[in-house]
């Protein structure tokens, strides 16, 4: 589970003088018991503190008002909940779109599956009580509120995936616990796509590195025994977002090239990672300093040129997935 520990903001971290706020409600999600401080820096108000739902936050009033008008406050909560205490940074208007793009965005059905995974991940042992708390953990599945979380949990209970009704948990503080049927559903989620020979490729199209697809990524995947899938190379009549999600769900693994820092690549890699797919991270050495801190923790294939990218990618695929059985023409 993502870290929920508090980060003590220092004056050196914040770069100004902050005053404790008399309000105990989070300025992002309005949760109570959320101590924070405010300061005027550069003529703009900043809020910094800790919330049981969002965890550590540090955001400008301009960015806060922008996401409030867009009705995307819950995406900021979801984004913050992915970070560790050490990764806390200022959410300002100039990088707001990047932060929003990095927040997981799940359909209601995807939120059902994500809830099961979150409950299981926060259980000390199989069949044991989960520490998952409805009132504070709803951002983990990108829900818009705790009320949505209650609806999802009630449906999971009616489907016999949970032993405890969410309303019983709320009233008596009874912990949630998965049933055997719930664990079977988890296994189905994790197994989905594992028998596929498809590999979804997320990369920049407009600023594509010359030759990267045709001479490196596609042949490397095919030489490793898998079929390379790229959204702009297939015909479909659905929205691009729906098609991307469907293709990732049906793929065994995802290759994500972050050269040129395309925001869609971050989303597609994050979505695949949330589904339990292996993500193979790539980036040109010339662009490595631009990688977002959220992904730097993963072992990227850093390539010097096209030939280097092809060799390293094929080796990484076979090391992680083994050699596939797909035979490409030619």
Order of alpha helices (4+ residues) and beta strands (2+ residues): alpha-beta-beta-beta-beta-alpha-alpha-alpha-alpha-alpha-alpha-alpha-alpha-beta-alpha-beta-alpha-beta-alpha-beta-alpha-beta-alpha
